[in-house]
Amino acid sequence: MSEWLLLPPVAFFLLLVVGFLMSAFSKALAFKSDKHPPGKTKSYACGQDVPFPHLQPDYNEFFPFAYFFTIMHVVALIIATVPSSGGWQTTGLALLYLVAAISGLWILFRK
């Protein structure tokens, strides 16, 4: 009877409703005022008056590490979960995935 609660669409919808209800409840409890106190919309800086920084981070150095991390973990997950009794179809598919990951890493790290 309660197995239907474990279905992903049902669980997603139930958690979405619970999240909406929590948001509505906390909004009802929140302090309401027509005028905002000074500094309400400023970022918190431990009580110091810090000017708003206009930084634009450069992710060119970050992307190769994130890509490497993602590819290696997904490859490890796929290779580790290949059934041994699956026959040549599953083994071939895992090897094809491994070759695709190696070629992606080769493209990433070539100079």
C-alpha positions in Angstrom: 0.0 0.0 0.0 2.7 2.5 0.9 4.9 1.5 -2.0 3.4 4.2 -4.2 5.0 6.8 -1.9 8.4 5.7 -3.1 7.6 6.4 -6.8 9.8 9.4 -7.8 7.0 11.6 -9.3 4.8 11.0 -6.2 7.7 11.7 -3.8 8.7 14.8 -5.7 5.2 16.2 -5.7 4.8 15.5 -2.0 8.1 17.1 -1.1 7.2 20.0 -3.3 3.9 20.5 -1.5 5.7 20.2 1.9 8.3 22.8 0.8 5.6 25.2 -0.4 3.7 24.8 2.9 6.9 25.5 4.9 7.6 28.5 2.8 4.1 29.9 3.3 4.2 29.2 7.0 7.6 31.0 7.4 6.4 33.9 5.3 3.4 34.3 7.6 5.7 34.4 10.6 8.1 36.9 9.1 8.4 40.5 10.3 6.4 42.8 8.0 7.2 46.5 7.7 6.7 49.2 5.0 10.1 50.6 5.4 13.3 48.5 5.5 15.9 49.2 8.1 19.2 50.5 6.7 21.5 47.8 5.4 18.8 45.2 5.2 19.6 44.5 1.5 23.4 44.8 1.9 25.6 41.7 2.2 26.8 40.7 5.7 30.4 41.7 6.3 30.8 41.1 10.1 29.6 44.6 11.0 32.0 46.4 8.7 31.0 48.7 6.0 32.5 47.1 2.9 31.8 48.4 -0.6 30.1 46.0 -2.9 32.8 44.3 -5.0 32.3 44.0 -8.7 34.3 40.8 -9.3 33.8 38.5 -12.2 35.5 35.2 -11.4 37.2 33.4 -14.2 36.3 29.7 -14.4 38.8 28.8 -17.1 41.0 27.1 -14.5 38.1 25.4 -12.7 36.4 23.8 -15.7 39.1 21.1 -16.4 39.1 20.0 -12.8 35.3 19.8 -12.6 35.1 17.9 -16.0 37.9 15.5 -14.9 36.1 14.9 -11.5 32.8 14.3 -13.2 34.1 12.0 -15.9 36.2 9.9 -13.6 33.4 9.4 -11.1 30.8 8.5 -13.6 33.2 6.1 -15.4 34.0 4.5 -12.1 30.3 4.1 -11.3 29.4 2.7 -14.7 32.4 0.2 -14.8 31.8 -0.9 -11.2 28.1 -1.6 -11.8 28.4 -3.6 -15.0 26.9 -7.0 -14.4 29.3 -9.9 -14.9 26.5 -12.1 -16.4 25.3 -9.5 -18.8 27.0 -11.0 -21.9 28.8 -9.2 -24.6 26.2 -6.4 -24.9 26.8 -4.9 -21.5 30.5 -5.5 -21.6 30.7 -3.9 -25.0 28.6 -0.9 -23.9 30.9 -0.4 -20.8 34.0 -0.6 -23.0 32.4 1.9 -25.5 31.7 4.2 -22.5 35.2 3.8 -21.3 36.7 4.7 -24.7 34.5 7.8 -24.9 35.6 8.9 -21.5 39.3 8.4 -22.4 38.9 10.3 -25.6 37.1 13.1 -23.6 40.0 13.2 -21.1 42.5 13.2 -24.0 40.8 16.2 -25.5 40.8 17.9 -22.2 44.4 17.5 -21.4 46.1 17.8 -24.8 48.2 20.9 -25.3 
